[in-house]
Every structure is written in structure tokens, then in C-alpha cells.
Amino acid sequence: MEPSAVIWKRFLPYFTLLVWVLPIVLIRSSQQSLMAHDEGIYAAQAKTILSTGDWITPQWGGGTPVFDRTIGIQWLIAGSFLLFGINEDAARLPSAIAFILSVLLTYAIGVRLTTPRIAWLGAAIFSVIPLVTQYGRLATQDMALVAVELIGIWALLMAESSMRPWRFVAGAMFGWGFMIKGFMIIPAAIALLPYLIVQHRRHRHLLDPMLYVGLAVGLILPIGWLWAAVERDGFYRLQELFGKLFHLGGQTYQGANQFY
């Protein structure tokens, strides 16, 4: 088989998935405004970033600083506003890109674990799960976090058979995930522990220094952001951010216990 034919056969599943998911995430009513409450919050905070030039402080309601969440998605939306103007489509673009990337990564991960056919079907089904589709069309943190988590999983699987610095990529995703949705990256890391520990003799990820170098490099961004906030406003910014964690930990939702 000619090299060009081999390349085409390799990338055909990704191309067909793109043809499948682009209409799902991009075709929508032009009259669909931002939904309460999260879309409005993140879009407003991103707009404030551009109007004030303050890329450190999440602000809400006339310039009131609010450090109850991290600022990664606001940065992405602000960047989209810079490129495409301040509008609903630009606000939702980072989530749309993350949705498309997540579908392709689901296929790539599936190929490593199953067969190409099952992987393609799994990715296609993933793309039409109502909750996934909805978050792919909303200007919120969730789809970006899913994409970051899938990049980390895919990088770990790639590292099993490649000498390239995939473990560095996997480690860096923890810091990026924290920047997107704060402490919600921790449950994803905990979920990977059985794979990392039980199958350690097979992949030996935990013995590779590049995993920890990537973790350290990935944490530079959130640590730098928090450092800048503390330098300017004081340690109560950390108390505000960590206080949100303890506040949520003390609540119960729909009868769930404190570990929910």
C-alpha cells in the first residue's frame, strides 16, 4: 500500500468523526442567548478582563472581585472575544473546540484499548450523549475540563509504547485542569490511581521523572496566578478560593453524603 494511502486510512476515522460532530456543535439558532447562570458569569468576567486589562482577578457585578473559582475558562473566552468579537458564538467557541477535541480523543483512546470500529462507535455515541452535547454548546468550564482530562489519559496510554515525553504531557494536564475548574481536577486524578498503581509493573509511569517534571511545569500557571493575586490583594484571596471547597464539602445534594 502506498504511503499516502496508509496515511489516508489512518486519518479517515478522524475525518468522518469531524464531519459527524461539526454540525452537532456549530449549528444552532442565532437567537440563542447566554443561559443563566454560568454562561453569563463566565462571559461577563471574560468581557471585564478585556475592558479592565486585569487578567488576574475574576470580577462580577460592577467590578467586584470574586475568587470563588479559577480563571482558566475566562481566559479562553476572553481570547476568543479578542479574535472574533464579543458575542455569544465567540463565548461558546472554546467549549465547542473542546467538544470536538474530546470526541477525537475518545476515538484515539478507544483504538488503544479496543478495536478501531468499536472506538469509532464509542466516540460517535459519546458525541450525542445529551449532557455532553449540551456542554459542548455552552460557555462553561465543563467541556474544557473533559478535554484536558482526556489529553492526560491519552498521553499516559501513548507513553506505554513510545519514548516521546508523553508522561510530561500527562503530568502537565493536572495544572491545566486546575486552572480550568479548580479542585474538580482532583477526582479525575484519583480515578486514575488504580491504573497507575495496580498496573505499575506494566507501564512504570510512576518511576518516570518526566511525569513529575510535567506536573511541576503544569502547576506553574495556577501557582503564578495565585501568587500574583496574593501579592496584590493579600492572603484572603486564597482563603476565598479554598473556602469555596470547604463550603461545598459541607453541603449535601439530593441526599448525598459529604464525599459527593
One Martini backbone bead per residue (centre of mass of N, CA, C, O) as a GRO file, in nm:
protein
  260
    1MET     BB    1   0.096   0.035   0.022
    2GLU     BB    2   0.080   0.353  -0.001
    3PRO     BB    3   0.156   0.610   0.200
    4SER     BB    4  -0.099   0.783   0.140
    5ALA     BB    5  -0.301   0.554   0.201
    6VAL     BB    6  -0.218   0.508   0.493
    7ILE     BB    7  -0.279   0.791   0.596
    8TRP     BB    8  -0.577   0.799   0.514
    9LYS     BB    9  -0.666   0.550   0.681
   10ARG     BB   10  -0.583   0.674   0.957
   11PHE     BB   11  -0.762   0.960   0.919
   12LEU     BB   12  -1.057   0.888   0.845
   13PRO     BB   13  -1.199   0.867   1.123
   14TYR     BB   14  -1.151   1.165   1.197
   15PHE     BB   15  -1.300   1.288   0.958
   16THR     BB   16  -1.580   1.157   1.010
   17LEU     BB   17  -1.613   1.279   1.292
   18LEU     BB   18  -1.610   1.571   1.203
   19VAL     BB   19  -1.858   1.552   1.019
   20TRP     BB   20  -2.042   1.469   1.261
   21VAL     BB   21  -1.981   1.710   1.488
   22LEU     BB   22  -2.001   1.994   1.367
   23PRO     BB   23  -2.312   2.023   1.347
   24ILE     BB   24  -2.376   1.974   1.647
   25VAL     BB   25  -2.204   2.238   1.758
   26LEU     BB   26  -2.267   2.478   1.529
   27ILE     BB   27  -2.570   2.431   1.500
   28ARG     BB   28  -2.771   2.720   1.567
   29SER     BB   29  -2.940   2.958   1.699
   30SER     BB   30  -2.904   3.308   1.671
   31GLN     BB   31  -3.108   3.355   1.940
   32GLN     BB   32  -2.913   3.225   2.147
   33SER     BB   33  -2.859   3.297   2.452
   34LEU     BB   34  -2.734   3.324   2.743
   35MET     BB   35  -2.723   3.119   3.018
   36ALA     BB   36  -2.829   3.045   3.316
   37HIS     BB   37  -2.552   3.135   3.496
   38ASP     BB   38  -2.266   3.064   3.389
   39GLU     BB   39  -2.244   3.196   3.113
   40GLY     BB   40  -2.271   3.487   3.216
   41ILE     BB   41  -2.033   3.489   3.406
   42TYR     BB   42  -1.796   3.417   3.208
   43ALA     BB   43  -1.853   3.636   2.997
   44ALA     BB   44  -1.836   3.880   3.187
   45GLN     BB   45  -1.548   3.825   3.290
   46ALA     BB   46  -1.413   3.834   3.011
   47LYS     BB   47  -1.500   4.123   2.942
   48THR     BB   48  -1.356   4.254   3.188
   49ILE     BB   49  -1.072   4.183   3.110
   50LEU     BB   50  -1.071   4.369   2.855
   51SER     BB   51  -1.167   4.645   2.989
   52THR     BB   52  -0.927   4.636   3.229
   53GLY     BB   53  -0.667   4.434   3.199
   54ASP     BB   54  -0.750   4.205   3.412
   55TRP     BB   55  -0.598   3.869   3.446
   56ILE     BB   56  -0.647   3.793   3.770
   57THR     BB   57  -0.947   3.904   3.834
   58PRO     BB   58  -1.242   3.799   3.913
   59GLN     BB   59  -1.544   3.959   3.800
   60TRP     BB   60  -1.853   4.102   3.955
   61GLY     BB   61  -2.067   4.344   3.961
   62GLY     BB   62  -1.894   4.618   3.907
   63GLY     BB   63  -1.593   4.500   4.000
   64THR     BB   64  -1.621   4.251   4.182
   65PRO     BB   65  -1.433   4.043   4.348
   66VAL     BB   66  -1.412   3.675   4.264
   67PHE     BB   67  -1.262   3.383   4.445
   68ASP     BB   68  -1.451   3.101   4.375
   69ARG     BB   69  -1.264   3.067   4.114
   70THR     BB   70  -1.112   3.006   3.845
   71ILE     BB   71  -0.964   3.151   3.513
   72GLY     BB   72  -0.939   2.980   3.249
   73ILE     BB   73  -1.209   3.018   3.086
   74GLN     BB   74  -1.191   3.326   3.077
   75TRP     BB   75  -0.940   3.337   2.902
   76LEU     BB   76  -1.054   3.187   2.657
   77ILE     BB   77  -1.290   3.381   2.604
   78ALA     BB   78  -1.122   3.637   2.577
   79GLY     BB   79  -0.962   3.536   2.333
   80SER     BB   80  -1.213   3.504   2.154
   81PHE     BB   81  -1.298   3.801   2.165
   82LEU     BB   82  -1.042   3.914   2.032
   83LEU     BB   83  -1.086   3.756   1.755
   84PHE     BB   84  -1.442   3.770   1.728
   85GLY     BB   85  -1.571   3.910   1.942
   86ILE     BB   86  -1.856   4.013   2.131
   87ASN     BB   87  -2.023   3.703   2.160
   88GLU     BB   88  -2.180   3.405   2.182
   89ASP     BB   89  -2.001   3.236   1.992
   90ALA     BB   90  -1.729   3.315   2.120
   91ALA     BB   91  -1.795   3.208   2.407
   92ARG     BB   92  -1.843   2.898   2.287
   93LEU     BB   93  -1.585   2.806   2.137
   94PRO     BB   94  -1.407   2.655   2.347
   95SER     BB   95  -1.620   2.427   2.391
   96ALA     BB   96  -1.635   2.331   2.098
   97ILE     BB   97  -1.340   2.249   2.072
   98ALA     BB   98  -1.342   2.054   2.315
   99PHE     BB   99  -1.554   1.865   2.199
  100ILE     BB  100  -1.404   1.775   1.947
  101LEU     BB  101  -1.150   1.675   2.093
  102SER     BB  102  -1.295   1.463   2.271
  103VAL     BB  103  -1.391   1.282   2.044
  104LEU     BB  104  -1.111   1.217   1.923
  105LEU     BB  105  -0.992   1.104   2.191
  106THR     BB  106  -1.189   0.873   2.227
  107TYR     BB  107  -1.087   0.726   1.981
  108ALA     BB  108  -0.784   0.707   2.050
  109ILE     BB  109  -0.832   0.546   2.311
  110GLY     BB  110  -0.996   0.312   2.186
  111VAL     BB  111  -0.770   0.201   2.002
  112ARG     BB  112  -0.585   0.118   2.248
  113LEU     BB  113  -0.826  -0.081   2.383
  114THR     BB  114  -0.951  -0.170   2.109
  115THR     BB  115  -1.120  -0.117   1.824
  116PRO     BB  116  -1.180   0.091   1.567
  117ARG     BB  117  -1.486   0.044   1.554
  118ILE     BB  118  -1.552   0.082   1.854
  119ALA     BB  119  -1.419   0.358   1.880
  120TRP     BB  120  -1.602   0.507   1.681
  121LEU     BB  121  -1.871   0.445   1.819
  122GLY     BB  122  -1.799   0.569   2.091
  123ALA     BB  123  -1.752   0.859   1.988
  124ALA     BB  124  -2.029   0.900   1.855
  125ILE     BB  125  -2.196   0.851   2.112
  126PHE     BB  126  -2.065   1.065   2.291
  127SER     BB  127  -2.162   1.314   2.106
  128VAL     BB  128  -2.493   1.234   2.178
  129ILE     BB  129  -2.491   1.295   2.457
  130PRO     BB  130  -2.677   1.526   2.595
  131LEU     BB  131  -2.476   1.647   2.805
  132VAL     BB  132  -2.236   1.677   2.614
  133THR     BB  133  -2.369   1.850   2.398
  134GLN     BB  134  -2.448   2.084   2.579
  135TYR     BB  135  -2.155   2.158   2.681
  136GLY     BB  136  -2.051   2.209   2.382
  137ARG     BB  137  -2.270   2.478   2.377
  138LEU     BB  138  -2.127   2.605   2.633
  139ALA     BB  139  -1.993   2.871   2.846
  140THR     BB  140  -1.801   2.652   3.014
  141GLN     BB  141  -1.585   2.435   3.193
  142ASP     BB  142  -1.646   2.128   3.132
  143MET     BB  143  -1.531   2.063   2.843
  144ALA     BB  144  -1.242   2.152   2.900
  145LEU     BB  145  -1.189   1.946   3.123
  146VAL     BB  146  -1.236   1.691   2.958
  147ALA     BB  147  -1.009   1.741   2.754
  148VAL     BB  148  -0.776   1.741   2.956
  149GLU     BB  149  -0.825   1.456   3.068
  150LEU     BB  150  -0.795   1.307   2.792
  151ILE     BB  151  -0.508   1.391   2.736
  152GLY     BB  152  -0.386   1.247   2.981
  153ILE     BB  153  -0.478   0.959   2.910
  154TRP     BB  154  -0.354   0.943   2.627
  155ALA     BB  155  -0.060   0.994   2.716
  156LEU     BB  156  -0.032   0.741   2.893
  157LEU     BB  157  -0.084   0.537   2.664
  158MET     BB  158   0.147   0.633   2.478
  159ALA     BB  159   0.381   0.577   2.692
  160GLU     BB  160   0.380   0.258   2.669
  161SER     BB  161   0.511   0.283   2.338
  162SER     BB  162   0.683   0.554   2.399
  163MET     BB  163   0.966   0.787   2.425
  164ARG     BB  164   0.811   1.013   2.442
  165PRO     BB  165   0.690   1.295   2.643
  166TRP     BB  166   0.398   1.198   2.759
  167ARG     BB  167   0.423   1.227   3.069
  168PHE     BB  168   0.452   1.528   3.067
  169VAL     BB  169   0.172   1.587   2.958
  170ALA     BB  170   0.012   1.447   3.181
  171GLY     BB  171   0.118   1.622   3.416
  172ALA     BB  172   0.029   1.906   3.302
  173MET     BB  173  -0.288   1.863   3.315
  174PHE     BB  174  -0.338   1.925   3.611
  175GLY     BB  175  -0.285   2.231   3.605
  176TRP     BB  176  -0.485   2.296   3.378
  177GLY     BB  177  -0.736   2.185   3.521
  178PHE     BB  178  -0.722   2.378   3.761
  179MET     BB  179  -0.757   2.636   3.588
  180ILE     BB  180  -1.043   2.561   3.490
  181LYS     BB  181  -1.174   2.380   3.778
  182GLY     BB  182  -0.994   2.333   3.997
  183PHE     BB  183  -1.069   2.073   4.222
  184MET     BB  184  -1.200   1.886   3.987
  185ILE     BB  185  -0.925   1.736   3.912
  186ILE     BB  186  -0.895   1.533   4.149
  187PRO     BB  187  -1.096   1.301   4.080
  188ALA     BB  188  -0.945   1.223   3.820
  189ALA     BB  189  -0.679   1.144   3.957
  190ILE     BB  190  -0.801   0.926   4.141
  191ALA     BB  191  -0.918   0.746   3.907
  192LEU     BB  192  -0.608   0.670   3.810
  193LEU     BB  193  -0.477   0.498   4.038
  194PRO     BB  194  -0.532   0.203   3.957
  195TYR     BB  195  -0.364   0.221   3.698
  196LEU     BB  196  -0.093   0.329   3.826
  197ILE     BB  197  -0.066   0.093   4.046
  198VAL     BB  198  -0.165  -0.191   3.948
  199GLN     BB  199  -0.002  -0.135   3.649
  200HIS     BB  200   0.300  -0.060   3.705
  201ARG     BB  201   0.471  -0.303   3.588
  202ARG     BB  202   0.396  -0.230   3.290
  203HIS     BB  203   0.447   0.105   3.267
  204ARG     BB  204   0.603   0.290   3.484
  205HIS     BB  205   0.517   0.593   3.536
  206LEU     BB  206   0.612   0.658   3.843
  207LEU     BB  207   0.938   0.643   3.746
  208ASP     BB  208   0.905   0.899   3.573
  209PRO     BB  209   1.026   1.219   3.585
  210MET     BB  210   0.844   1.354   3.362
  211LEU     BB  211   0.580   1.352   3.520
  212TYR     BB  212   0.684   1.562   3.740
  213VAL     BB  213   0.772   1.783   3.553
  214GLY     BB  214   0.494   1.829   3.428
  215LEU     BB  215   0.353   1.897   3.692
  216ALA     BB  216   0.526   2.146   3.758
  217VAL     BB  217   0.474   2.304   3.497
  218GLY     BB  218   0.159   2.305   3.515
  219LEU     BB  219   0.168   2.470   3.802
  220ILE     BB  220   0.274   2.749   3.724
  221LEU     BB  221   0.015   2.891   3.643
  222PRO     BB  222  -0.157   2.877   3.909
  223ILE     BB  223   0.065   2.981   4.098
  224GLY     BB  224   0.111   3.251   3.954
  225TRP     BB  225  -0.178   3.353   3.988
  226LEU     BB  226  -0.193   3.335   4.299
  227TRP     BB  227   0.052   3.511   4.357
  228ALA     BB  228  -0.055   3.770   4.224
  229ALA     BB  229  -0.308   3.792   4.404
  230VAL     BB  230  -0.160   3.806   4.679
  231GLU     BB  231   0.028   4.048   4.621
  232ARG     BB  232  -0.223   4.247   4.579
  233ASP     BB  233  -0.463   4.130   4.808
  234GLY     BB  234  -0.387   3.881   4.963
  235PHE     BB  235  -0.465   3.585   5.147
  236TYR     BB  236  -0.781   3.597   5.117
  237ARG     BB  237  -0.790   3.468   4.835
  238LEU     BB  238  -0.728   3.183   4.931
  239GLN     BB  239  -0.962   3.164   5.131
  240GLU     BB  240  -1.182   3.194   4.915
  241LEU     BB  241  -1.110   2.946   4.742
  242PHE     BB  242  -1.097   2.729   4.976
  243GLY     BB  243  -1.376   2.794   5.100
  244LYS     BB  244  -1.544   2.671   4.872
  245LEU     BB  245  -1.464   2.380   4.926
  246PHE     BB  246  -1.573   2.361   5.223
  247HIS     BB  247  -1.858   2.444   5.158
  248LEU     BB  248  -1.925   2.209   4.963
  249GLY     BB  249  -1.839   1.980   5.166
  250GLY     BB  250  -2.087   2.072   5.372
  251GLN     BB  251  -2.277   1.974   5.156
  252THR     BB  252  -2.593   1.847   5.041
  253TYR     BB  253  -2.715   1.645   4.757
  254GLN     BB  254  -2.978   1.458   4.729
  255GLY     BB  255  -2.866   1.288   4.992
  256ALA     BB  256  -2.578   1.316   4.996
  257ASN     BB  257  -2.275   1.298   5.105
  258GLN     BB  258  -1.964   1.451   5.181
  259PHE     BB  259  -1.825   1.298   4.916
  260TYR     BB  260  -1.985   1.437   4.666
   0.00000   0.00000   0.00000
